[in-house]
């Protein structure tokens, strides 16, 4: 976690360079999002659009606040004692931090995939995929079966597991487990999928299969992916946001950001001078 | 040059040769000996209990001794331990059934919901409950719980039944306060801390990634509890319940003080009953006949056997229930 106090860093307010895209539809809009851990801010005053049916990558060195910002989008900070979020996160125009909004509803619309595959070990492959559907009260077997096939197909896991849907989820390999977690998140048909370094615990082949998946997935769902791997961001994303020390330094379409960054710090990071 | 000489100095440095050569073997021998002594101790315990009880067990027959319902050390010298076996199993299992919901609730509350200061107080008290000597629970049972249950529960129920449902009276038994049900209540309050402590640890050990996985699907707090936390912690919760059951099976003093010590099959709820540990503790000093003495040791043998079976079953089930995040 980046830990600094506003006093220690004189740069406040809107320091970031944002290149908006007038042609793209905005799904989420972050407005002056600040995440506080006690008296310290993890990310500060972030404004960022997240465009519908695109992949947005969040990059930056360790502890720059990219994961902290990602977790602010689906109110995961609610679960951390002493963590507090200020600012607004507008999902289709509705502030998810509005007192009238139920965080449970927010998380149903904004799914999440974590750094380490975390299937529920007591449930089967099938049970994992339908876990979210059972929560919303869907009990009918035909509906569940249909959803399982759809979600597993979207996660490119169906062919590998269709003959052993009721096998324990822990019998899968690491890469398969991560795709199972993606299927689990997709089964509830979220509008947005947040991915927190989803390939960092996986081997190159599993990483490749998940990266391939993203291009397919963005047809159905808006994706935000945190990665510390710049090549990965370059390969999979349409937009990139570069974080440093809790600030969003630069945001824009991936290609221009990587080839002609506007901020010196972005350039330094991308060319590998630090990070 | 400098470096080379340092290296050769290191290589040539003398070590205590005997330690280098024999150290591992001596260590292994000591560890092996101590480990084997545990096996010997357990087998020896069972064997000598059987030996001590064999006089009566042979006279009554193995199953005759176990399933006989007459225990008469005074006149007929007939020994059947079934009433005590049933008394032990009923009190222990009923105490387990009564205590697990309370213990689990305490564990869930302290591990998940309570503010830290309150969880600390409750956990401290739960641990304290485990440290209180059982004779203290016995005194509490005699002077507080039994009179209370008699006034508040046994007598009203008994009086109601004798007027409205006379057939029920013979199953209720003497509402004196000292009997089967009081024993169960005392026993269940004694074993709460074992289940509570192990369940609490198991619940706190559920990885954050598991909880977040469920929250991220849009689960409420209670849904996370039943979908992820309790299934993940089930091994630890079961282990706690089994530890409590083992403790209940062997509990002697408190139960001997409140259960009324009747040597008949406990078919009444309030009436006197007895358990295997209680009969051993109470009759050992009074035994004059060899056959009686041997019968008491025989009770010990069968108690050992029950504990063995319960533990073996528990560890088998525990292996089935254990949740591993490793691939298998």
Interface residues (C-beta under 8 A of the other chain):
Chain A: X74 X76 X79 X104 X105 X107 X108 X111 X112 X114 X116 X118 X119 X120 X121 X122 X123 X131 X132 X135 X136 X168 X170 X171 X172 X173 X181 X184 X185 X188
Chain B: X207 X209 X210 X211 X212 X213 X214 X215 X216 X217 X218 X219 X220 X223 X227 X228 X231 X232 X234 X323 X324 X325 X326 X327 X328
